[in-house]
Amino acid sequence: MTISTETLRSLVSISQFSKGQTTKVFDRLKNEPQLVVLKNNVPVAILLSPDEFSRMAEIEENYRLLMLAQERLAHDNLANARSEAEVMARLGISESEIDAAEDVESLAGTDDHAYSEAERRRKRHDV
């Protein structure tokens, strides 16, 4: 069995956590997408960077949607199907609004202060 150099570099001994090197291990996730934690030379956990976790969650969601679409197509459930253009027209949504919404979504996670402020305002109105 051949083990790649990349895999070997991603290995972390669990003993590093008990030796006060936890911060050092987590700092590695800034440059590496994942780390494999070993206990007695056996993998016991995988640590993922936030970006890698998001990437994998998006892949999982896309796969789930693909399976749902294939199931619907297999059951010839197209009698009530509507095109994207029809749905957008019915909801009064333009392509430029979709593009703008995607920009807002990608910026939402980068400004914790703005999110916190918006969350405080929402809570005040809910109370």
Secondary structure as a PSIPRED ss2 file (coil, helix, strand):
# PSIPRED VFORMAT (PSIPRED V4.0)

   1 M C   1.000  0.000  0.000
   2 T C   1.000  0.000  0.000
   3 I C   1.000  0.000  0.000
   4 S C   1.000  0.000  0.000
   5 T H   0.000  1.000  0.000
   6 E H   0.000  1.000  0.000
   7 T H   0.000  1.000  0.000
   8 L H   0.000  1.000  0.000
   9 R H   0.000  1.000  0.000
  10 S C   1.000  0.000  0.000
  11 L E   0.000  0.000  1.000
  12 V E   0.000  0.000  1.000
  13 S E   0.000  0.000  1.000
  14 I C   1.000  0.000  0.000
  15 S H   0.000  1.000  0.000
  16 Q H   0.000  1.000  0.000
  17 F H   0.000  1.000  0.000
  18 S H   0.000  1.000  0.000
  19 K C   1.000  0.000  0.000
  20 G C   1.000  0.000  0.000
  21 Q C   1.000  0.000  0.000
  22 T H   0.000  1.000  0.000
  23 T H   0.000  1.000  0.000
  24 K H   0.000  1.000  0.000
  25 V H   0.000  1.000  0.000
  26 F H   0.000  1.000  0.000
  27 D H   0.000  1.000  0.000
  28 R H   0.000  1.000  0.000
  29 L C   1.000  0.000  0.000
  30 K C   1.000  0.000  0.000
  31 N C   1.000  0.000  0.000
  32 E C   1.000  0.000  0.000
  33 P C   1.000  0.000  0.000
  34 Q E   0.000  0.000  1.000
  35 L E   0.000  0.000  1.000
  36 V E   0.000  0.000  1.000
  37 V E   0.000  0.000  1.000
  38 L E   0.000  0.000  1.000
  39 K E   0.000  0.000  1.000
  40 N C   1.000  0.000  0.000
  41 N C   1.000  0.000  0.000
  42 V E   0.000  0.000  1.000
  43 P E   0.000  0.000  1.000
  44 V E   0.000  0.000  1.000
  45 A E   0.000  0.000  1.000
  46 I E   0.000  0.000  1.000
  47 L E   0.000  0.000  1.000
  48 L E   0.000  0.000  1.000
  49 S C   1.000  0.000  0.000
  50 P H   0.000  1.000  0.000
  51 D H   0.000  1.000  0.000
  52 E H   0.000  1.000  0.000
  53 F H   0.000  1.000  0.000
  54 S H   0.000  1.000  0.000
  55 R H   0.000  1.000  0.000
  56 M H   0.000  1.000  0.000
  57 A H   0.000  1.000  0.000
  58 E H   0.000  1.000  0.000
  59 I H   0.000  1.000  0.000
  60 E H   0.000  1.000  0.000
  61 E H   0.000  1.000  0.000
  62 N H   0.000  1.000  0.000
  63 Y H   0.000  1.000  0.000
  64 R H   0.000  1.000  0.000
  65 L H   0.000  1.000  0.000
  66 L H   0.000  1.000  0.000
  67 M H   0.000  1.000  0.000
  68 L H   0.000  1.000  0.000
  69 A H   0.000  1.000  0.000
  70 Q H   0.000  1.000  0.000
  71 E H   0.000  1.000  0.000
  72 R H   0.000  1.000  0.000
  73 L H   0.000  1.000  0.000
  74 A H   0.000  1.000  0.000
  75 H C   1.000  0.000  0.000
  76 D C   1.000  0.000  0.000
  77 N C   1.000  0.000  0.000
  78 L C   1.000  0.000  0.000
  79 A C   1.000  0.000  0.000
  80 N C   1.000  0.000  0.000
  81 A C   1.000  0.000  0.000
  82 R C   1.000  0.000  0.000
  83 S C   1.000  0.000  0.000
  84 E H   0.000  1.000  0.000
  85 A H   0.000  1.000  0.000
  86 E H   0.000  1.000  0.000
  87 V H   0.000  1.000  0.000
  88 M H   0.000  1.000  0.000
  89 A H   0.000  1.000  0.000
  90 R H   0.000  1.000  0.000
  91 L H   0.000  1.000  0.000
  92 G C   1.000  0.000  0.000
  93 I C   1.000  0.000  0.000
  94 S C   1.000  0.000  0.000
  95 E H   0.000  1.000  0.000
  96 S H   0.000  1.000  0.000
  97 E H   0.000  1.000  0.000
  98 I H   0.000  1.000  0.000
  99 D H   0.000  1.000  0.000
 100 A H   0.000  1.000  0.000
 101 A H   0.000  1.000  0.000
 102 E H   0.000  1.000  0.000
 103 D H   0.000  1.000  0.000
 104 V H   0.000  1.000  0.000
 105 E H   0.000  1.000  0.000
 106 S H   0.000  1.000  0.000
 107 L H   0.000  1.000  0.000
 108 A H   0.000  1.000  0.000
 109 G C   1.000  0.000  0.000
 110 T C   1.000  0.000  0.000
 111 D C   1.000  0.000  0.000
 112 D H   0.000  1.000  0.000
 113 H H   0.000  1.000  0.000
 114 A H   0.000  1.000  0.000
 115 Y H   0.000  1.000  0.000
 116 S H   0.000  1.000  0.000
 117 E H   0.000  1.000  0.000
 118 A H   0.000  1.000  0.000
 119 E H   0.000  1.000  0.000
 120 R H   0.000  1.000  0.000
 121 R H   0.000  1.000  0.000
 122 R H   0.000  1.000  0.000
 123 K H   0.000  1.000  0.000
 124 R H   0.000  1.000  0.000
 125 H H   0.000  1.000  0.000
 126 D H   0.000  1.000  0.000
 127 V C   1.000  0.000  0.000
